[in-house]
């Protein structure tokens, strides 16, 4: 089988998918093979690791938000000159619903006809692992899973034991990884700690680990290899002609939750994305026509961000002057009057919307949702946040948000003049009817 890409899926969350995806990306890059990383689902954190080890922005493939036609189109476009290495989401069959594949890695694999490599966490496990693998093979159906990678093995005896146990499996073992401290990356409240905040192994080192512990020839046999490089990162590309609008995009250690497709959509709409740092820049870039404040970890940098008073003043002035602004999650947190961390410390923020955002001990809202405007137009998105906006129940007015998991509804977000701030993350190619008029891109 020679496919345009493959999917690194797990039996569960925290099975080691990100590390193994990174190993494979680094190994292929070291061999001069053009690679394009993908991430199944709405994740913003794992793609940072993909970029570290491939040099390319990862592309999200979210079947619930994007739909089959869009997923196929995006995958096809980004694998014209590269092979797709795709990290799955949670376990192979985990997605939007409990009784079908919708929103799962398995659904993406079926749509694209890409083989699956199943990562199995074998810590403290023996022959029972084989029964588990056979269950996955049976549920997936014939020829969907092309091989397994046994991860977090113990002693050399454990390795040999499981090698022998796997002899009768219907698929090959394409990797045997012991517990490797360099690959035990720190986790925190939204998953892995952001790649920008960790000292990670070098590309050379992680490629060496791939050579040692993965069956790279066996994995490469699954792929249709291409010799040329894919197109480079979004913010490095040039928009031909004169852009209609210059849109400032918050981009630094605190704000980096952006779908690559969203930034490309801006360019397709004729806009120029102008990166700026709320943490480090003294003020907004000159000549902006609008702002996008994405998600990230502003709570980690609350003191530094609040202390950058000239930037806070610049953002406030832009809002008071009527500059259009679209803010998601972290952006909403920046625009509130103040932010309260888990330790109880309070830091003044921009104040374009009333109230405090407060970090909590558990997730406040998580998962897929639909957001409905007053005109009845509905957009699919997702939420994933530990903070809460203290004024939501009294003055939220942006739209009605319905959770996909249980159908519960609440009025959410804040809008005023040309400001739209919400905890919901949107996929811009499917949400242009909101974003274009807000930012003035349809004039």
VENVEN-V565265 format. One record per residue. N is the residue number from 1. RES is the residue in three letters. OMEGA is omega in degrees with one decimal (none if undefined). Layout:
n=N res=RES omega=OMEGA
n=N res=RES omega=OMEGA
This chain:
n=1 res=UNK omega=175.3
n=2 res=UNK omega=-175.9
n=3 res=UNK omega=176.6
n=4 res=UNK omega=-179.5
n=5 res=UNK omega=175.1
n=6 res=UNK omega=-176.1
n=7 res=UNK omega=175.1
n=8 res=UNK omega=-176.1
n=9 res=UNK omega=-179.6
n=10 res=UNK omega=172.4
n=11 res=UNK omega=-177.5
n=12 res=UNK omega=171.6
n=13 res=UNK omega=178.3
n=14 res=UNK omega=176.8
n=15 res=UNK omega=179.9
n=16 res=UNK omega=-177.1
n=17 res=UNK omega=-175.7
n=18 res=UNK omega=179.8
n=19 res=UNK omega=-177.9
n=20 res=UNK omega=174.1
n=21 res=UNK omega=179.8
n=22 res=UNK omega=177.5
n=23 res=UNK omega=-178.0
n=24 res=UNK omega=177.5
n=25 res=UNK omega=-179.1
n=26 res=UNK omega=-178.8
n=27 res=UNK omega=179.1
n=28 res=UNK omega=178.4
n=29 res=UNK omega=178.6
n=30 res=UNK omega=178.9
n=31 res=UNK omega=179.7
n=32 res=UNK omega=179.8
n=33 res=UNK omega=179.8
n=34 res=UNK omega=-178.8
n=35 res=UNK omega=172.6
n=36 res=UNK omega=177.9
n=37 res=UNK omega=173.8
n=38 res=UNK omega=173.5
n=39 res=UNK omega=176.6
n=40 res=UNK omega=175.8
n=41 res=UNK omega=-171.2
n=42 res=UNK omega=-173.6
n=43 res=UNK omega=175.7
n=44 res=UNK omega=-171.5
n=45 res=UNK omega=-179.2
n=46 res=UNK omega=177.9
n=47 res=UNK omega=176.1
n=48 res=UNK omega=175.8
n=49 res=UNK omega=178.5
n=50 res=UNK omega=-179.5
n=51 res=UNK omega=180.0
n=52 res=UNK omega=-172.4
n=53 res=UNK omega=176.3
n=54 res=UNK omega=-174.3
n=55 res=UNK omega=-177.0
n=56 res=UNK omega=171.9
n=57 res=UNK omega=176.4
n=58 res=UNK omega=-178.3
n=59 res=UNK omega=179.4
n=60 res=UNK omega=173.1
n=61 res=UNK omega=-175.1
n=62 res=UNK omega=-172.3
n=63 res=UNK omega=-177.9
n=64 res=UNK omega=-178.1
n=65 res=UNK omega=-172.3
n=66 res=UNK omega=-174.3
n=67 res=UNK omega=-172.4
n=68 res=UNK omega=-177.4
n=69 res=UNK omega=-179.3
n=70 res=UNK omega=178.5
n=71 res=UNK omega=179.5
n=72 res=UNK omega=-179.1
n=73 res=UNK omega=-178.9
n=74 res=UNK omega=179.8
n=75 res=UNK omega=179.5
n=76 res=UNK omega=-178.1
n=77 res=UNK omega=-174.1
n=78 res=UNK omega=175.4
n=79 res=UNK omega=175.2
n=80 res=UNK omega=-175.3
n=81 res=UNK omega=-177.3
n=82 res=UNK omega=172.9
n=83 res=UNK omega=-178.7
n=84 res=UNK omega=174.3
n=85 res=UNK omega=-167.9
n=86 res=UNK omega=173.3
n=87 res=UNK omega=179.9
n=88 res=UNK omega=-179.7
n=89 res=UNK omega=179.4
n=90 res=UNK omega=174.3
n=91 res=UNK omega=-173.4
n=92 res=UNK omega=-173.9
n=93 res=UNK omega=-176.8
n=94 res=UNK omega=-179.4
n=95 res=UNK omega=-174.1
n=96 res=UNK omega=-173.1
n=97 res=UNK omega=-179.5
n=98 res=UNK omega=-172.9
n=99 res=UNK omega=174.4
n=100 res=UNK omega=-173.9
n=101 res=UNK omega=-172.9
n=102 res=UNK omega=178.5
n=103 res=UNK omega=-174.7
n=104 res=UNK omega=172.9
n=105 res=UNK omega=-179.7
n=106 res=UNK omega=179.1
n=107 res=UNK omega=177.6
n=108 res=UNK omega=179.4
n=109 res=UNK omega=179.6
n=110 res=UNK omega=-179.1
n=111 res=UNK omega=-174.1
n=112 res=UNK omega=-175.3
n=113 res=UNK omega=176.8
n=114 res=UNK omega=-179.7
n=115 res=UNK omega=-179.5
n=116 res=UNK omega=166.9
n=117 res=UNK omega=-174.7
n=118 res=UNK omega=178.0
n=119 res=UNK omega=-175.7
n=120 res=UNK omega=176.1
n=121 res=UNK omega=-174.0
n=122 res=UNK omega=179.0
n=123 res=UNK omega=177.3
n=124 res=UNK omega=-179.4
n=125 res=UNK omega=177.3
n=126 res=UNK omega=-174.0
n=127 res=UNK omega=178.1
n=128 res=UNK omega=177.2
n=129 res=UNK omega=-177.3
n=130 res=UNK omega=177.3
n=131 res=UNK omega=178.6
n=132 res=UNK omega=-180.0
n=133 res=UNK omega=-179.0
n=134 res=UNK omega=175.7
n=135 res=UNK omega=177.3
n=136 res=UNK omega=178.5
n=137 res=UNK omega=-178.5
n=138 res=UNK omega=-179.0
n=139 res=UNK omega=-178.7
n=140 res=UNK omega=-177.4
n=141 res=UNK omega=-172.9
n=142 res=UNK omega=168.7
n=143 res=UNK omega=176.6
n=144 res=UNK omega=178.9
n=145 res=UNK omega=-174.3
n=146 res=UNK omega=-179.1
n=147 res=UNK omega=178.6
n=148 res=UNK omega=174.3
n=149 res=UNK omega=-179.7
n=150 res=UNK omega=-172.1
n=151 res=UNK omega=176.8
n=152 res=UNK omega=175.0
n=153 res=UNK omega=-177.8
n=154 res=UNK omega=-176.7
n=155 res=UNK omega=175.0
n=156 res=UNK omega=176.8
n=157 res=UNK omega=176.9
n=158 res=UNK omega=179.0
n=159 res=UNK omega=-177.1
n=160 res=UNK omega=178.9
n=161 res=UNK omega=-177.2
n=162 res=UNK omega=174.1
n=163 res=UNK omega=-179.7
n=164 res=UNK omega=-178.8
n=165 res=UNK omega=-175.5
n=166 res=UNK omega=-175.9
n=167 res=UNK omega=-176.3
n=168 res=UNK omega=-179.7
n=169 res=UNK omega=-179.9
n=170 res=UNK omega=179.7
n=171 res=UNK omega=-178.1
n=172 res=UNK omega=169.2
n=173 res=UNK omega=-174.9
n=174 res=UNK omega=175.9
n=175 res=UNK omega=176.5
n=176 res=UNK omega=-174.3
n=177 res=UNK omega=171.1
n=178 res=UNK omega=172.3
n=179 res=UNK omega=-177.0
n=180 res=UNK omega=-173.4
n=181 res=UNK omega=-179.4
n=182 res=UNK omega=-177.7
n=183 res=UNK omega=177.6
n=184 res=UNK omega=-173.0
n=185 res=UNK omega=-173.0
n=186 res=UNK omega=174.5
n=187 res=UNK omega=173.4
n=188 res=UNK omega=-163.2
n=189 res=UNK omega=178.4
n=190 res=UNK omega=-177.9
n=191 res=UNK omega=176.1
n=192 res=UNK omega=170.9
n=193 res=UNK omega=-176.5
n=194 res=UNK omega=-177.3
n=195 res=UNK omega=-179.5
n=196 res=UNK omega=-173.9
n=197 res=UNK omega=-177.4
n=198 res=UNK omega=171.5
n=199 res=UNK omega=-173.5
n=200 res=UNK omega=175.0
n=201 res=UNK omega=179.4
n=202 res=UNK omega=175.8
n=203 res=UNK omega=-178.6
n=204 res=UNK omega=-178.3
n=205 res=UNK omega=-176.4
n=206 res=UNK omega=174.1
n=207 res=UNK omega=177.0
n=208 res=UNK omega=177.4
n=209 res=UNK omega=177.1
n=210 res=UNK omega=178.3
n=211 res=UNK omega=-174.3
n=212 res=UNK omega=-168.2
n=213 res=UNK omega=178.1
n=214 res=UNK omega=173.9
n=215 res=UNK omega=-175.0
n=216 res=UNK omega=176.1
n=217 res=UNK omega=179.3
n=218 res=UNK omega=178.9
n=219 res=UNK omega=-179.4
n=220 res=UNK omega=177.6
n=221 res=UNK omega=-179.3
n=222 res=UNK omega=-167.9
n=223 res=UNK omega=172.5
n=224 res=UNK omega=-171.8
n=225 res=UNK omega=-179.9
n=226 res=UNK omega=-172.2
n=227 res=UNK omega=-171.7
n=228 res=UNK omega=-178.6
n=229 res=UNK omega=172.6
n=230 res=UNK omega=179.0
n=231 res=UNK omega=-170.3
n=232 res=UNK omega=-170.3
n=233 res=UNK omega=-175.7
n=234 res=UNK omega=-172.4
n=235 res=UNK omega=177.8
n=236 res=UNK omega=-177.2
n=237 res=UNK omega=-174.3
n=238 res=UNK omega=176.5
n=239 res=UNK omega=179.6
n=240 res=UNK omega=177.6
n=241 res=UNK omega=-178.6
n=242 res=UNK omega=180.0
n=243 res=UNK omega=179.2
n=244 res=UNK omega=-175.1
n=245 res=UNK omega=172.7
n=246 res=UNK omega=-175.3
n=247 res=UNK omega=176.6
n=248 res=UNK omega=-179.5
n=249 res=UNK omega=178.5
n=250 res=UNK omega=-174.9
n=251 res=UNK omega=175.7
n=252 res=UNK omega=-177.6
n=253 res=UNK omega=-177.1
n=254 res=UNK omega=-176.1
n=255 res=UNK omega=-179.9
n=256 res=UNK omega=177.7
n=257 res=UNK omega=179.1
n=258 res=UNK omega=167.8
n=259 res=UNK omega=174.7
n=260 res=UNK omega=-179.4
n=261 res=UNK omega=-179.9
n=262 res=UNK omega=179.5
n=263 res=UNK omega=176.0
n=264 res=UNK omega=178.3
n=265 res=UNK omega=177.2
n=266 res=UNK omega=-180.0
n=267 res=UNK omega=179.3
n=268 res=UNK omega=177.2
n=269 res=UNK omega=177.5
n=270 res=UNK omega=-179.4
n=271 res=UNK omega=173.1
n=272 res=UNK omega=177.6
n=273 res=UNK omega=-177.7
n=274 res=UNK omega=-177.0
n=275 res=UNK omega=172.7
n=276 res=UNK omega=-177.3
n=277 res=UNK omega=173.5
n=278 res=UNK omega=179.9
n=279 res=UNK omega=-164.9
n=280 res=UNK omega=-179.0
n=281 res=UNK omega=-178.6
n=282 res=UNK omega=-179.8
n=283 res=UNK omega=177.7
n=284 res=UNK omega=173.9
n=285 res=UNK omega=-179.7
n=286 res=UNK omega=170.7
n=287 res=UNK omega=178.8
n=288 res=UNK omega=176.2
n=289 res=UNK omega=-179.2
n=290 res=UNK omega=-176.9
n=291 res=UNK omega=166.3
n=292 res=UNK omega=178.8
n=293 res=UNK omega=-175.6
n=294 res=UNK omega=-179.2
n=295 res=UNK omega=-179.9
n=296 res=UNK omega=-179.2
n=297 res=UNK omega=179.2
n=298 res=UNK omega=-179.7
n=299 res=UNK omega=179.0
n=300 res=UNK omega=-175.3
n=301 res=UNK omega=-173.3
n=302 res=UNK omega=-177.3
n=303 res=UNK omega=180.0
n=304 res=UNK omega=-178.2
n=305 res=UNK omega=178.7
n=306 res=UNK omega=-179.4
n=307 res=UNK omega=177.3
n=308 res=UNK omega=-169.7
n=309 res=UNK omega=179.8
n=310 res=UNK omega=176.5
n=311 res=UNK omega=177.5
n=312 res=UNK omega=179.8
n=313 res=UNK omega=180.0
n=314 res=UNK omega=177.5
n=315 res=UNK omega=-179.7
n=316 res=UNK omega=179.5
n=317 res=UNK omega=179.3
n=318 res=UNK omega=178.9
n=319 res=UNK omega=-179.0
n=320 res=UNK omega=178.9
n=321 res=UNK omega=178.3
n=322 res=UNK omega=178.4
n=323 res=UNK omega=178.3
n=324 res=UNK omega=-177.9
n=325 res=UNK omega=172.5
n=326 res=UNK omega=-175.6
n=327 res=UNK omega=178.2
n=328 res=UNK omega=168.7
n=329 res=UNK omega=178.6
n=330 res=UNK omega=176.9
n=331 res=UNK omega=174.4
n=332 res=UNK omega=-179.0
n=333 res=UNK omega=178.9
n=334 res=UNK omega=-174.6
n=335 res=UNK omega=179.8
n=336 res=UNK omega=179.8
n=337 res=UNK omega=179.0
n=338 res=UNK omega=177.3
n=339 res=UNK omega=176.8
n=340 res=UNK omega=-179.2
n=341 res=UNK omega=179.9
n=342 res=UNK omega=179.4
n=343 res=UNK omega=-178.8
n=344 res=UNK omega=177.8
n=345 res=UNK omega=-178.8
n=346 res=UNK omega=-177.7
n=347 res=UNK omega=178.3
n=348 res=UNK omega=177.7
n=349 res=UNK omega=-172.0
n=350 res=UNK omega=178.3
n=351 res=UNK omega=176.8
n=352 res=UNK omega=174.7
n=353 res=UNK omega=-174.1
n=354 res=UNK omega=170.2
n=355 res=UNK omega=-176.6
n=356 res=UNK omega=166.4
n=357 res=UNK omega=-172.0
n=358 res=UNK omega=177.0
n=359 res=UNK omega=-177.4
n=360 res=UNK omega=-177.6
n=361 res=UNK omega=-179.1
n=362 res=UNK omega=178.0
n=363 res=UNK omega=177.1
n=364 res=UNK omega=175.8
n=365 res=UNK omega=-174.4
n=366 res=UNK omega=171.8
n=367 res=UNK omega=-177.7
n=368 res=UNK omega=179.5
n=369 res=UNK omega=172.6
n=370 res=UNK omega=-178.6
n=371 res=UNK omega=-173.8
n=372 res=UNK omega=177.0
n=373 res=UNK omega=179.4
n=374 res=UNK omega=-179.3
n=375 res=UNK omega=178.0
n=376 res=UNK omega=178.8
n=377 res=UNK omega=-175.3
n=378 res=UNK omega=179.5
n=379 res=UNK omega=174.8
n=380 res=UNK omega=178.6
n=381 res=UNK omega=176.9
n=382 res=UNK omega=175.8
n=383 res=UNK omega=178.1
n=384 res=UNK omega=-174.0
n=385 res=UNK omega=177.6
n=386 res=UNK omega=-179.5
n=387 res=UNK omega=175.3
n=388 res=UNK omega=176.0
n=389 res=UNK omega=-169.8
n=390 res=UNK omega=-178.7
n=391 res=UNK omega=-174.6
n=392 res=UNK omega=-174.3
n=393 res=UNK omega=-176.5
n=394 res=UNK omega=-174.5
n=395 res=UNK omega=176.9
n=396 res=UNK omega=-174.4
n=397 res=UNK omega=-173.7
n=398 res=UNK omega=-176.8
n=399 res=UNK omega=175.7
n=400 res=UNK omega=-178.3
n=401 res=UNK omega=179.2
n=402 res=UNK omega=177.7
n=403 res=UNK omega=179.7
n=404 res=UNK omega=-172.1
n=405 res=UNK omega=-174.0
n=406 res=UNK omega=176.9
n=407 res=UNK omega=-179.5
n=408 res=UNK omega=-177.1
n=409 res=UNK omega=172.7
n=410 res=UNK omega=171.9
n=411 res=UNK omega=-168.8
n=412 res=UNK omega=173.8
n=413 res=UNK omega=-175.9
n=414 res=UNK omega=175.3
n=415 res=UNK omega=179.5
n=416 res=UNK omega=-177.1
n=417 res=UNK omega=-177.0
n=418 res=UNK omega=178.0
n=419 res=UNK omega=170.5
n=420 res=UNK omega=-179.6
n=421 res=UNK omega=-174.8
n=422 res=UNK omega=172.5
n=423 res=UNK omega=-175.2
n=424 res=UNK omega=173.6
n=425 res=UNK omega=-179.0
n=426 res=UNK omega=173.0
n=427 res=UNK omega=-168.7
n=428 res=UNK omega=179.4
n=429 res=UNK omega=177.3
n=430 res=UNK omega=-172.8
n=431 res=UNK omega=-176.6
n=432 res=UNK omega=-179.2
n=433 res=UNK omega=173.2
n=434 res=UNK omega=-170.8
n=435 res=UNK omega=-175.7
n=436 res=UNK omega=179.7
n=437 res=UNK omega=179.8
n=438 res=UNK omega=-177.2
n=439 res=UNK omega=178.5
n=440 res=UNK omega=-177.1
n=441 res=UNK omega=-176.7
n=442 res=UNK omega=178.6
n=443 res=UNK omega=none
